[in-house]
Amino acid sequence: MKIAILNPSFGDNFVRVARWAAKSRGRVQRHPDYLLIAAQVLLNGGHEVIFVEAAARNLTPEESFRIIREFKPELLLIHATTPSIYADIEQARVIKEQNNCKVAFVGQHTSAEPDNTFKIAAGAVDYILRGEYDYTVRDIANGVSVKDILGMTWQDADGKVIANADRAPINVNELPFPAWHLIKPEWYPDAGKKYPFLTLFTGRGCNNACSFCRDPQLMYGYRIRTRRAQLVVDEMEFDLKLFPQIREIMFETDTFAAEPDHVREVCNEIIKRGLHKKISWSCNMRINTDLSLLPLMKEANCRMLMVGYEFGTDEALRAVRKGGVNVAMGRAFSKRAHELGFTLHGCFMIGAPGETKKSAHATIDYAKSMPLDTMQITGIATYPGTHLYQWAKENGYLLAKDWKDWLTAEGEQKTLLSYPQLTNKEIDALIDVGLKEFYLRPKQMWRMLISIRSVGDFLRKIYGFGAFVDYFWKKLRSSSQT
């Protein structure tokens, strides 16, 4: 079968596959890892595949239509998101009419809202592939009867929505490496990473139950499935062979360090093969990570840790079910990681249930008190299918009335939670306060300046500074027009 996979555009610099679907404040782009794993599953099955990366390349819908029309697909696969769902459906409708093909939607939004998606689509979407879709799309391509495909939601001839049984979690050691040959690493800028870079998933699933996090609840479940260390390092070598120009690999797994033995095996395998002398890598971390892992990770040439501190009070951490962590743990983690020479990027949020101005300022002060090189701060995102979304709807704290409400007119993330003691506008103002107070300190500017070790470091800093200025300039211009 001929399959076109489309990562659609939705305004300039829309980041479709990030945890928050929006134009990022750091003006970064994210690699479409999961789409490209599915693409390789299809290619391995003998199918013909094209991948249209319209989001990262800012292609217009018309450019996407032309590329796909020339290919003449029998099946179109689209990753849809909450704020872009109407536009995604309209692009699907045009492509379906032009090519007389079937259309399948994947992603967290349609997994959470299949009935609503079919209602809006009014015939433009044939299938919704819930959760892990790698083998679901392969079943379609292989001609398996629709009623027999696990993880599939579809409509019968009468328009009735039918949800087939769930698909069992995939054995991640059986999955191929992403079809990276269908993209270019240079399409994905990020001031925090060495450029160009690629992402890599060391497993799927999460053993935590944070109320705001979509992926465990909607895509990959609460059981960690780690890949064999040999496979992880095989993929690193594969990436370097395919793209010798890449300078870093980002382990994008939320829970890379959740299983200490797995971390030790991966690091030892990297060192055994001498890969630590060829490329650096970075990863996401929780603050309750076993600190004894850090020296080995550093030896294996782990450069940067992207750390989910989230909030600066224990009450807020408990409110979002951030289990097993507290503020003191974050300070101890940061101190040890800094001593070992890691670059630290902190991830923070404002707007937890029960949040006040005082607790929000505590989060800002928490970020400023630690030896962080960079940080990001957002309003806590509220997406359909999550516990936080359901709680907010039931208690009248969710402002959104339509999927379009998830973004500002400029395409930025929009704060959708508003409490009696802390409104959405106050949350937005506190986000800007946090960014300014953190980055505009002489101490922080000096820290960032002396961290420059190469031309690449300098260019990343320039890109990051430009993103910072662009964000605040557009905020200023937008406020002056209202």
FITORBA-273276 format. One line per field, with one value per residue (C-alpha): y, x, z; residue number from 0. Coordinates in Angstrom, 2 decimals, padded with zeros to 5 digits. Layout:
// FITORBA-273276
v (Y/...)
u (X/...)
w (Z/...)
nr (NUM/...)
***
This chain:
// FITORBA-273276
v (000.00/003.61/005.58/009.30/010.40/014.07/016.17/019.17/022.82/025.07/028.54/029.38/027.29/025.25/022.37/019.48/016.55/018.32/017.81/021.15/021.59/025.25/027.62/027.18/030.17/028.95/028.68/025.06/022.20/018.56/015.53/013.34/010.22/008.13/008.93/007.86/004.63/003.82/004.79/002.29/-000.42/000.14/000.22/-003.05/-004.50/-003.74/-000.69/002.56/005.56/009.29/011.60/015.24/017.32/020.43/021.54/021.88/023.23/025.66/024.35/025.79/023.40/023.90/022.74/019.63/018.96/019.16/016.76/014.25/014.57/013.71/010.59/009.43/007.65/005.02/005.91/009.19/009.19/012.48/013.36/015.64/017.87/019.59/023.20/022.28/019.68/021.76/022.64/019.04/017.83/020.37/019.37/015.73/016.56/018.20/015.39/012.74/014.43/014.94/011.38/009.29/007.78/006.61/008.86/007.79/010.14/009.41/011.21/012.02/014.25/011.81/008.95/010.97/012.38/009.90/010.55/014.32/013.98/011.94/014.43/017.41/015.51/014.68/012.00/013.41/010.87/007.11/005.70/006.81/004.78/004.94/004.89/003.08/002.95/001.40/-001.99/-000.64/001.29/-001.74/-003.85/-001.35/-001.40/-005.21/-005.35/-006.72/-006.32/-003.09/-004.87/-007.09/-004.36/-003.81/-000.21/001.01/003.28/003.64/004.30/001.78/002.47/004.01/006.40/004.53/004.93/001.54/001.11/-002.16/-003.77/-002.10/-003.22/-004.80/-002.76/-003.28/-005.05/-002.08/-004.35/-005.42/-001.91/-000.62/002.56/005.65/006.26/009.24/009.21/010.86/014.08/016.32/017.02/020.65/021.20/021.02/023.97/024.08/026.54/024.04/021.23/021.00/021.56/019.52/016.75/013.77/012.37/008.77/006.87/004.30/002.87/003.66/003.97/005.65/004.42/007.77/009.19/012.96/014.35/016.64/014.28/012.99/010.19/007.63/008.26/008.19/006.60/004.29/003.31/003.22/000.30/001.13/-000.90/-000.29/-001.35/-003.51/-001.42/-002.95/-001.73/001.76/002.08/000.38/003.19/005.81/004.27/004.03/007.73/008.73/006.64/008.08/011.68/012.15/015.87/015.43/016.64/015.31/012.72/013.56/010.66/011.99/009.26/010.75/008.00/007.13/006.95/005.27/001.87/002.29/-001.01/000.05/003.33/001.49/-000.97/001.80/003.88/000.90/-000.08/003.45/003.39/-000.15/000.86/004.11/006.11/008.53/009.84/010.53/012.24/013.73/012.92/014.50/013.20/014.00/013.40/013.32/014.80/011.52/009.84/007.68/010.14/007.34/007.08/010.58/009.93/007.01/009.07/011.82/009.32/008.14/011.76/012.77/016.55/018.04/017.02/018.35/018.17/018.17/020.23/021.47/023.43/025.13/023.90/020.38/021.17/021.90/018.76/016.67/018.47/017.21/013.70/014.20/011.18/010.53/014.00/017.14/020.49/019.48/016.54/018.94/021.04/017.99/016.69/020.05/020.44/017.02/017.33/020.77/019.47/016.83/019.43/018.67/021.42/021.77/022.83/023.24/022.70/024.59/025.28/027.61/026.81/023.62/023.06/025.34/027.57/031.11/034.10/033.22/029.61/030.73/033.14/030.28/028.35/031.31/031.72/027.96/028.14/031.13/029.47/026.51/026.31/026.03/027.00/027.49/027.08/027.08/028.00/027.50/027.51/023.94/022.51/020.91/018.42/016.17/012.67/013.64/013.58/017.29/018.13/016.15/017.69/021.22/020.70/019.24/022.13/024.95/025.98/025.31/028.42/026.71/026.20/025.05/023.33/026.62/028.12/026.20/028.81/032.57/034.43/034.31/030.52/030.55/028.25/029.67/029.37/027.70/027.22/030.07/029.87/032.22/032.92/033.01/033.89/032.81/036.37/036.38/033.03/034.44/037.50/035.33/033.24/036.38/037.51/034.16/034.26/037.83/037.35/034.21/035.26/038.96/038.48/039.56/036.29/034.23/036.22/035.75/032.01/031.68/033.80/031.81/028.53/029.32/026.93/026.84/028.58/026.17/027.22/030.88/030.32/028.42/031.27/033.76/031.66/031.40/035.14/035.80/033.51/035.27/038.70/037.50/036.08/039.25/041.58/039.80/039.84/043.59/044.23/042.06/043.85/047.27/046.29/045.23)
u (000.00/001.06/000.92/001.49/002.33/001.67/002.84/000.69/001.59/-000.53/000.96/004.65/006.78/003.92/005.45/003.11/004.74/005.88/004.23/002.44/001.17/001.96/004.64/007.25/008.56/012.06/011.12/012.27/011.11/010.66/011.50/008.52/010.04/006.91/005.61/008.93/009.01/005.60/006.95/009.79/007.37/005.48/008.64/009.79/006.43/007.06/004.83/005.65/005.84/006.43/006.71/005.70/007.21/005.08/005.19/008.96/009.44/006.49/005.06/001.75/-001.21/-001.07/002.55/001.59/-001.34/000.91/003.52/000.91/-001.10/002.02/002.50/-001.14/-001.53/-004.10/-003.88/-003.12/-001.86/-002.04/-000.89/-003.63/-003.50/-006.05/-005.56/-005.12/-007.88/-010.15/-007.28/-006.05/-009.48/-009.74/-006.36/-007.43/-010.65/-008.83/-006.30/-009.03/-011.01/-007.94/-006.63/-009.71/-007.74/-008.59/-007.61/-006.35/-005.73/-003.30/-002.21/-003.29/-006.21/-008.02/-007.28/-009.10/-011.86/-012.70/-016.46/-016.02/-013.38/-015.68/-018.49/-016.35/-014.79/-018.18/-016.70/-013.18/-011.65/-012.09/-010.07/-008.74/-005.80/-005.79/-002.63/000.36/-000.40/002.74/001.13/-002.41/-001.47/000.46/-002.69/-004.59/-001.84/-001.79/-005.50/-006.72/-010.49/-011.32/-013.45/-010.49/-007.84/-006.97/-006.72/-008.96/-012.01/-014.14/-017.65/-019.96/-022.21/-024.83/-022.36/-022.16/-018.76/-017.25/-014.25/-012.41/-010.60/-007.40/-004.05/-001.69/001.46/004.08/007.36/009.67/012.62/010.84/010.37/012.72/014.74/012.92/013.02/015.31/016.27/012.89/013.89/016.92/018.23/018.77/015.00/014.83/016.47/016.73/018.93/019.49/020.87/024.02/023.10/022.15/020.86/018.49/016.16/016.03/013.54/015.04/011.60/007.91/005.55/005.88/005.55/004.26/000.74/001.17/-002.32/-001.31/000.83/-000.90/001.33/000.96/-002.77/-003.49/-000.66/001.80/000.51/001.89/004.26/007.84/009.06/012.78/014.72/017.78/020.89/022.51/019.62/019.77/023.47/022.95/020.55/023.08/025.63/022.99/022.18/025.83/026.39/023.31/024.04/027.75/027.08/024.94/026.59/024.23/021.54/018.67/017.16/013.61/012.23/010.41/011.65/015.15/016.58/013.58/015.30/018.89/020.12/018.96/020.89/024.03/023.73/023.26/026.16/028.50/027.60/028.31/031.71/032.48/031.98/033.92/030.88/031.38/034.42/032.40/029.20/027.50/023.97/021.36/018.25/015.13/015.38/013.22/014.63/014.23/016.79/019.38/022.28/024.84/024.03/025.27/029.06/028.65/026.36/028.96/031.69/029.51/029.46/025.99/026.12/022.77/019.97/016.47/014.94/011.24/011.27/007.74/006.83/008.54/006.28/005.60/001.87/001.81/003.81/001.29/-001.60/-000.48/000.37/004.10/004.78/007.93/009.45/009.79/011.52/014.45/015.09/015.33/017.94/020.05/019.81/020.84/023.76/025.21/024.63/026.25/029.27/029.76/029.66/026.32/024.49/021.13/017.88/014.97/011.32/008.78/005.05/002.53/-001.13/-001.36/-004.66/-004.57/-001.85/-001.58/000.58/002.72/003.29/003.94/006.61/008.05/008.49/010.27/012.53/013.16/014.40/016.62/018.12/019.59/022.65/020.60/022.03/018.64/014.98/011.51/008.29/004.75/001.20/000.27/-001.31/-004.73/-005.49/-008.51/-008.12/-006.04/-007.09/-006.34/-008.64/-011.51/-011.00/-010.87/-014.05/-015.95/-014.95/-015.50/-011.83/-011.41/-011.90/-011.84/-015.17/-013.76/-010.59/-009.55/-009.21/-006.01/-003.77/-003.46/-003.93/-000.13/-000.07/001.45/000.33/-002.70/-003.34/-006.73/-007.02/-008.39/-009.00/-010.76/-007.45/-005.31/-006.70/-005.37/-004.17/-002.26/-000.68/000.43/001.91/003.78/005.25/006.75/007.97/009.68/011.42/012.65/013.75/015.67/017.41/018.00/020.04/023.69/024.76/022.77/023.91/027.51/026.93/025.61/028.42/031.26/029.64/030.44/033.16/032.77/031.25/028.32/027.76/027.82/025.31/022.96/023.10/022.33/019.37/018.10/018.46/016.61/013.77/013.57/013.37/010.89/008.55/008.49/008.35/005.27/003.72/004.33/002.94/-000.10/-000.90/-000.55/-003.16/-005.78)
w (000.00/-000.60/002.65/003.13/006.68/007.30/010.24/009.27/009.63/011.83/011.75/011.89/014.26/015.70/017.68/017.07/018.88/022.05/025.45/024.93/021.35/020.63/019.42/022.13/024.07/023.22/019.51/019.41/017.19/018.13/016.04/015.01/016.56/016.88/013.41/011.95/013.95/012.46/009.04/009.41/010.56/007.31/005.20/006.78/005.80/002.14/001.88/000.06/002.40/002.16/005.15/004.84/007.65/007.21/010.86/011.31/007.78/007.97/004.71/003.66/003.37/-000.39/-000.49/001.50/-000.84/-003.89/-002.50/-001.45/-004.67/-006.68/-004.53/-004.91/-001.54/-000.67/003.02/004.77/008.38/010.29/013.80/015.15/018.23/020.43/019.26/015.59/015.27/013.00/010.66/010.68/009.66/006.87/005.48/005.68/003.83/000.93/000.63/000.82/-001.97/-004.15/-003.82/-002.96/-000.06/003.43/006.35/009.78/012.71/015.56/018.71/022.22/021.28/019.04/021.43/024.11/021.91/019.12/019.06/018.92/016.20/013.98/014.58/013.55/010.64/009.07/006.86/006.41/008.83/008.43/011.32/014.69/015.93/019.72/021.79/020.31/016.61/015.08/014.45/014.06/010.92/009.68/010.02/007.86/005.24/005.30/004.55/007.89/008.23/010.05/012.63/013.57/014.05/017.71/018.91/016.09/016.36/013.24/011.94/010.35/007.36/009.64/011.21/014.50/016.21/017.01/019.30/018.80/021.72/022.93/021.59/024.13/024.94/022.26/022.97/022.46/021.68/018.49/017.14/014.42/014.64/013.32/009.56/010.07/006.41/005.72/007.55/008.07/011.60/010.65/010.55/014.37/016.19/019.97/021.82/024.63/022.47/020.42/016.79/014.93/017.16/017.12/019.74/020.93/023.08/025.43/026.18/026.55/029.46/032.84/036.42/037.68/037.65/037.26/036.70/033.82/031.72/028.59/027.35/030.17/030.35/026.63/024.68/026.43/029.85/033.37/032.97/031.96/028.99/028.55/025.49/025.83/026.40/023.32/021.16/022.62/021.79/018.43/017.60/018.67/016.30/013.56/013.99/013.75/010.65/008.95/009.99/010.80/011.34/014.45/017.63/020.27/020.95/023.29/025.26/025.14/027.40/030.39/032.69/031.45/034.98/036.63/036.50/037.78/036.35/032.89/033.18/034.25/031.37/028.79/030.15/030.35/026.79/025.55/027.26/026.10/022.46/022.87/021.83/024.71/022.84/019.70/020.81/023.84/024.95/027.17/028.90/030.92/034.67/037.78/040.97/042.87/040.63/042.38/042.70/042.51/038.77/037.99/037.98/035.57/033.33/033.28/032.38/029.49/028.25/029.32/028.95/029.94/032.29/031.59/035.03/035.94/039.12/038.22/041.38/044.29/047.08/048.28/048.36/044.62/043.85/045.77/044.07/040.64/041.94/041.44/043.57/045.57/045.20/047.28/047.04/049.25/046.93/043.99/045.76/046.61/043.04/041.57/043.95/043.11/039.35/039.33/041.27/038.57/035.79/034.14/032.28/034.03/032.41/034.81/033.86/035.98/035.92/037.53/038.11/040.15/041.97/045.00/043.54/044.94/044.11/047.10/046.00/042.41/043.61/045.65/042.39/040.78/043.82/043.81/040.22/040.98/044.05/042.18/039.88/036.70/033.33/031.69/032.58/031.13/032.89/031.61/032.79/033.63/030.47/030.61/027.86/027.23/028.55/031.58/035.23/035.52/032.60/034.07/037.52/036.09/034.06/036.99/039.27/036.79/036.57/032.83/030.68/027.27/025.53/022.20/020.96/019.33/022.80/023.54/021.84/021.75/018.47/018.07/018.42/021.90/024.70/026.48/030.20/030.54/034.28/036.35/040.09/042.51/044.24/041.06/037.64/034.27/033.59/036.86/035.95/032.57/034.26/036.75/033.91/032.41/035.83/036.29/032.91/033.41/037.00/036.13/032.91/033.53/036.70/036.20/037.86/035.36/032.33/033.46/033.97/030.43/028.99/030.56/029.49/025.85/024.75/020.98/017.97/018.28/021.90/020.84/018.05/020.40/022.89/020.12/019.01/022.58/023.13/019.90/020.97/024.34/022.69/020.06/022.69/024.81/021.81/020.48/023.94/024.16/020.68/021.36/024.63/022.98/020.38/022.94)
nr (0/1/2/3/4/5/6/7/8/9/10/11/12/13/14/15/16/17/18/19/20/21/22/23/24/25/26/27/28/29/30/31/32/33/34/35/36/37/38/39/40/41/42/43/44/45/46/47/48/49/50/51/52/53/54/55/56/57/58/59/60/61/62/63/64/65/66/67/68/69/70/71/72/73/74/75/76/77/78/79/80/81/82/83/84/85/86/87/88/89/90/91/92/93/94/95/96/97/98/99/100/101/102/103/104/105/106/107/108/109/110/111/112/113/114/115/116/117/118/119/120/121/122/123/124/125/126/127/128/129/130/131/132/133/134/135/136/137/138/139/140/141/142/143/144/145/146/147/148/149/150/151/152/153/154/155/156/157/158/159/160/161/162/163/164/165/166/167/168/169/170/171/172/173/174/175/176/177/178/179/180/181/182/183/184/185/186/187/188/189/190/191/192/193/194/195/196/197/198/199/200/201/202/203/204/205/206/207/208/209/210/211/212/213/214/215/216/217/218/219/220/221/222/223/224/225/226/227/228/229/230/231/232/233/234/235/236/237/238/239/240/241/242/243/244/245/246/247/248/249/250/251/252/253/254/255/256/257/258/259/260/261/262/263/264/265/266/267/268/269/270/271/272/273/274/275/276/277/278/279/280/281/282/283/284/285/286/287/288/289/290/291/292/293/294/295/296/297/298/299/300/301/302/303/304/305/306/307/308/309/310/311/312/313/314/315/316/317/318/319/320/321/322/323/324/325/326/327/328/329/330/331/332/333/334/335/336/337/338/339/340/341/342/343/344/345/346/347/348/349/350/351/352/353/354/355/356/357/358/359/360/361/362/363/364/365/366/367/368/369/370/371/372/373/374/375/376/377/378/379/380/381/382/383/384/385/386/387/388/389/390/391/392/393/394/395/396/397/398/399/400/401/402/403/404/405/406/407/408/409/410/411/412/413/414/415/416/417/418/419/420/421/422/423/424/425/426/427/428/429/430/431/432/433/434/435/436/437/438/439/440/441/442/443/444/445/446/447/448/449/450/451/452/453/454/455/456/457/458/459/460/461/462/463/464/465/466/467/468/469/470/471/472/473/474/475/476/477/478/479/480/481)
***
